[in-house]
Amino acid sequence: MNRAWMRQLGGVIRLEWKKTFLSQRGWWVYLLALAPVGLALMHTLFETRFRRFGHSVFQDSQIFAAMFELYFLHLGIFFGSMGIFSNLFRGEMLEKTLHYYYLTPLRRELLVIGKYLSGLIVALVLFVASAGFSFWLIGRHQGAAWMEFLEHGPGRSQMGWYMGVAALASVGYGAVFLVAGLFIRNPMIPAAVVMMWENLNPFLPSLLKKISVIFYLKSLCPVKITVPPPFSVLVTDTDPTPAWIAVPGLLLVALGVLAYAAVSARRVEISYGE
């Protein structure tokens, strides 16, 4: 990539990340990122005030593991990525401003990559920070025991893994929803299909489980949660994928989807009448 392309890519990123952060259509994405922080804060304040349930440090880490898998992976990052990335092109089409980019001497591949990276910056800032801060808050009512867990126990490692998994989820789902926003008029349709497939993952045969983003994300989570009965009888046991396969695998899938979008963008025609 020559210097001119690098300057163009940098210009797109600087312009787009500001637009994405300040987008009026994306106000609800901030609520998705702040919701777990609010829940963790309420948990800590309630336990500090009443100490009704007497959670141990281990139980607090289990509570966060459940919140991370059920909320961050299945809802927060999934729908947050849909709101951020699907609007990068679809939002410009709705506002009838995309042609301004197409009238400049800018390669469309660079436009796709620049928009993706700008959306990824926003997603990482919101959801990686949310995961780390929520984990730090969830056990603050434990006082010195929680700080000992973070500084000298497995707490810091767990926090790092959760933040890393949140980043990988943003990378993977972001690429998927960027393509959806580029080629599909209503991104809610592919979002519904992908969400149904991801939520059915625990009950699928082992081979089909591996054709899913969430299977590899859950394999990387430091604390595993189990499906409660009676649904547990429907779950198929599958060995988790080791990190040295899951991490580069997810990155390669995202790179492949992004490369497809970048190449296909050459043939995309603007139609504001849709």
C-alpha positions as CSV (number, residue, x, y, z in Angstrom):
1,M,0.0,0.0,0.0
2,N,1.6,3.3,-1.1
3,R,1.7,6.5,0.8
4,A,-1.2,8.1,-1.1
5,W,-3.5,5.1,-0.2
6,M,-2.4,5.4,3.4
7,R,-3.2,9.1,3.5
8,Q,-6.6,8.4,1.9
9,L,-7.3,5.5,4.4
10,G,-6.3,7.7,7.3
11,G,-8.6,10.5,6.1
12,V,-11.6,8.1,5.9
13,I,-10.9,6.8,9.4
14,R,-10.6,10.3,10.9
15,L,-13.8,11.4,9.3
16,E,-15.8,8.3,9.9
17,W,-15.1,7.5,13.5
18,K,-16.3,11.0,14.5
19,K,-19.5,10.5,12.5
20,T,-20.0,7.1,14.0
21,F,-19.5,8.3,17.6
22,L,-21.8,11.2,17.1
23,S,-24.4,9.4,15.0
24,Q,-28.0,10.2,16.2
25,R,-29.1,6.8,14.9
26,G,-26.7,5.0,17.2
27,W,-27.7,6.5,20.6
28,W,-29.1,3.1,21.7
29,V,-25.6,1.5,21.2
30,Y,-24.3,3.5,24.1
31,L,-27.2,2.1,26.2
32,L,-26.1,-1.4,25.2
33,A,-22.6,-0.7,26.3
34,L,-23.6,1.0,29.6
35,A,-26.2,-1.6,30.7
36,P,-23.8,-4.2,32.1
37,V,-21.8,-1.4,33.9
38,G,-25.0,-0.3,35.5
39,L,-25.9,-3.9,36.5
40,A,-22.5,-4.5,38.0
41,L,-22.7,-1.2,39.9
42,M,-26.2,-2.0,41.3
43,H,-24.9,-5.4,42.3
44,T,-22.0,-4.0,44.2
45,L,-24.1,-1.2,45.9
46,F,-26.8,-3.7,46.9
47,E,-24.3,-6.1,48.4
48,T,-22.4,-3.3,50.1
49,R,-25.6,-2.0,51.7
50,F,-27.4,-5.1,52.6
51,R,-25.0,-8.1,52.2
52,R,-28.1,-10.3,51.9
53,F,-26.6,-13.0,49.7
54,G,-23.1,-13.1,51.0
55,H,-21.4,-13.8,47.6
56,S,-17.9,-15.1,47.7
57,V,-15.2,-13.9,45.2
58,F,-15.6,-17.1,43.3
59,Q,-19.4,-16.6,43.0
60,D,-18.9,-13.1,41.8
61,S,-16.6,-14.3,39.0
62,Q,-19.3,-16.9,38.1
63,I,-21.9,-14.2,38.0
64,F,-19.8,-12.1,35.6
65,A,-19.2,-15.2,33.5
66,A,-22.9,-15.7,33.1
67,M,-23.5,-12.0,32.4
68,F,-20.7,-11.9,29.8
69,E,-21.9,-14.9,27.9
70,L,-25.7,-14.2,28.1
71,Y,-25.5,-10.4,27.7
72,F,-22.3,-9.4,26.0
73,L,-22.0,-12.2,23.5
74,H,-25.7,-12.9,22.8
75,L,-27.1,-9.4,23.0
76,G,-24.9,-6.4,23.7
77,I,-22.0,-6.8,21.3
78,F,-24.2,-8.6,18.7
79,F,-26.8,-5.8,18.4
80,G,-24.2,-3.1,19.1
81,S,-22.1,-4.3,16.1
82,M,-25.3,-4.4,14.0
83,G,-26.1,-0.8,15.0
84,I,-22.5,0.5,14.3
85,F,-21.4,-1.4,11.3
86,S,-24.6,-1.9,9.3
87,N,-25.1,1.9,9.3
88,L,-21.6,2.7,7.9
89,F,-23.0,2.3,4.3
90,R,-26.7,2.0,4.9
91,G,-26.8,5.2,6.9
92,E,-25.1,7.1,4.1
93,M,-27.6,5.7,1.6
94,L,-30.5,6.8,3.8
95,E,-29.0,10.3,4.1
96,K,-28.1,10.3,0.4
97,T,-24.5,11.3,1.0
98,L,-22.6,8.2,-0.2
99,H,-22.1,9.6,-3.7
100,Y,-19.7,12.2,-2.3
101,Y,-17.2,9.5,-1.5
102,Y,-17.8,7.9,-4.9
103,L,-17.1,11.2,-6.7
104,T,-13.6,11.4,-5.2
105,P,-10.5,9.6,-6.5
106,L,-10.7,7.1,-3.7
107,R,-10.5,3.4,-4.2
108,R,-13.6,1.7,-3.0
109,E,-11.6,-1.0,-1.3
110,L,-10.0,1.7,0.9
111,L,-13.4,3.2,1.6
112,V,-14.7,-0.2,2.9
113,I,-11.5,-0.8,5.0
114,G,-11.6,2.8,6.4
115,K,-15.2,2.5,7.3
116,Y,-14.7,-0.8,8.9
117,L,-11.7,0.3,11.0
118,S,-13.6,3.4,12.1
119,G,-16.5,1.3,13.3
120,L,-14.2,-1.1,15.0
121,I,-12.6,1.8,16.9
122,V,-16.0,2.8,18.2
123,A,-17.0,-0.8,19.1
124,L,-13.7,-1.5,20.9
125,V,-13.9,1.7,22.9
126,L,-17.5,0.9,24.0
127,F,-17.6,-2.8,24.5
128,V,-14.0,-3.7,25.5
129,A,-14.1,-0.9,28.1
130,S,-17.6,-2.0,29.2
131,A,-16.4,-5.6,29.8
132,G,-13.3,-4.5,31.7
133,F,-15.1,-2.0,33.9
134,S,-18.0,-4.3,34.6
135,F,-15.7,-7.0,35.7
136,W,-13.8,-4.6,38.0
137,L,-17.1,-3.4,39.5
138,I,-18.9,-6.7,40.0
139,G,-16.9,-7.7,43.0
140,R,-15.9,-4.3,44.5
141,H,-18.2,-5.0,47.5
142,Q,-15.7,-7.7,48.5
143,G,-13.2,-5.0,49.3
144,A,-9.6,-6.3,49.9
145,A,-10.6,-9.8,48.9
146,W,-11.5,-8.7,45.4
147,M,-8.4,-6.6,45.0
148,E,-6.3,-9.6,46.1
149,F,-8.2,-11.7,43.5
150,L,-7.4,-9.1,40.8
151,E,-3.8,-8.5,41.7
152,H,-2.5,-11.9,42.9
153,G,-5.2,-14.3,41.8
154,P,-6.7,-15.2,38.4
155,G,-8.8,-12.0,38.3
156,R,-6.5,-10.0,36.1
157,S,-6.1,-12.8,33.7
158,Q,-9.8,-13.3,33.5
159,M,-10.4,-9.6,32.9
160,G,-7.9,-9.7,30.1
161,W,-9.5,-12.7,28.5
162,Y,-13.0,-11.1,28.7
163,M,-11.8,-7.9,27.1
164,G,-10.0,-9.9,24.4
165,V,-13.1,-11.9,23.7
166,A,-15.1,-8.7,23.5
167,A,-12.6,-7.3,21.0
168,L,-12.8,-10.5,18.9
169,A,-16.6,-10.4,18.9
170,S,-16.5,-6.8,17.7
171,V,-14.1,-7.8,14.9
172,G,-16.1,-10.8,13.8
173,Y,-19.7,-9.5,14.0
174,G,-18.5,-6.1,12.7
175,A,-17.3,-7.7,9.4
176,V,-20.6,-9.6,9.1
177,F,-22.8,-6.6,9.6
178,L,-20.6,-4.3,7.4
179,V,-21.4,-6.7,4.5
180,A,-25.0,-6.8,5.5
181,G,-25.3,-3.0,5.4
182,L,-23.5,-2.8,2.1
183,F,-25.6,-5.3,0.2
184,I,-28.9,-5.8,2.0
185,R,-31.6,-3.2,2.2
186,N,-32.8,-4.3,5.6
187,P,-30.0,-5.5,7.9
188,M,-32.5,-6.8,10.5
189,I,-33.2,-9.8,8.2
190,P,-29.6,-11.2,8.2
191,A,-29.3,-10.2,11.9
192,A,-32.3,-12.3,12.8
193,V,-31.0,-15.3,10.9
194,V,-27.5,-15.0,12.4
195,M,-28.9,-14.5,15.9
196,M,-31.1,-17.6,15.7
197,W,-28.2,-19.7,14.5
198,E,-25.9,-18.4,17.2
199,N,-28.5,-18.9,20.0
200,L,-29.1,-22.5,18.8
201,N,-25.4,-23.3,18.9
202,P,-25.4,-25.2,22.3
203,F,-28.0,-27.6,20.9
204,L,-26.5,-28.3,17.5
205,P,-24.4,-31.3,16.5
206,S,-20.6,-30.9,17.1
207,L,-19.8,-30.3,13.5
208,L,-22.5,-27.6,13.0
209,K,-21.4,-25.9,16.2
210,K,-18.1,-25.1,14.7
211,I,-19.8,-23.1,11.9
212,S,-20.5,-20.3,14.2
213,V,-18.7,-17.3,15.7
214,I,-20.0,-17.7,19.2
215,F,-18.7,-21.2,19.6
216,Y,-15.1,-19.9,19.3
217,L,-15.8,-16.9,21.5
218,K,-17.2,-19.1,24.2
219,S,-14.2,-21.4,23.9
220,L,-12.0,-18.5,24.8
221,C,-13.9,-17.4,27.9
222,P,-11.9,-18.1,31.1
223,V,-14.9,-19.3,33.1
224,K,-17.4,-21.7,31.6
225,I,-21.1,-21.7,32.4
226,T,-23.4,-24.7,32.0
227,V,-26.9,-24.8,30.5
228,P,-29.4,-25.3,33.4
229,P,-31.9,-28.2,33.3
230,P,-34.2,-29.1,31.7
231,F,-32.4,-27.7,28.6
232,S,-29.1,-29.3,29.6
233,V,-30.3,-32.7,28.3
234,L,-30.5,-31.2,24.8
235,V,-26.9,-29.9,24.8
236,T,-24.3,-31.8,22.9
237,D,-20.9,-32.0,24.4
238,T,-18.1,-30.6,22.2
239,D,-14.5,-29.9,23.2
240,P,-13.7,-26.2,23.2
241,T,-11.3,-25.0,20.5
242,P,-7.9,-24.0,21.9
243,A,-6.9,-20.4,21.8
244,W,-4.1,-20.9,19.3
245,I,-6.7,-22.0,16.8
246,A,-9.7,-19.9,17.8
247,V,-8.0,-16.5,17.8
248,P,-6.3,-16.7,14.3
249,G,-9.4,-18.5,13.0
250,L,-11.8,-15.7,13.9
251,L,-9.4,-13.1,12.6
252,L,-9.0,-15.0,9.3
253,V,-12.8,-15.3,8.9
254,A,-13.3,-11.6,9.6
255,L,-10.5,-10.8,7.1
256,G,-12.1,-13.0,4.5
257,V,-15.5,-11.4,4.9
258,L,-13.9,-7.9,4.8
259,A,-11.9,-8.8,1.6
260,Y,-15.1,-10.0,-0.1
261,A,-16.8,-6.7,0.8
262,A,-13.9,-4.7,-0.4
263,V,-13.7,-6.4,-3.8
264,S,-17.5,-6.5,-4.2
265,A,-17.8,-2.8,-3.5
266,R,-16.3,-2.1,-6.9
267,R,-19.5,-3.2,-8.5
268,V,-22.0,-1.6,-6.0
269,E,-24.2,1.0,-7.6
270,I,-25.9,3.7,-5.6
271,S,-29.7,3.7,-5.6
272,Y,-31.2,6.3,-3.3
273,G,-34.7,5.3,-4.5
274,E,-34.6,2.0,-2.6
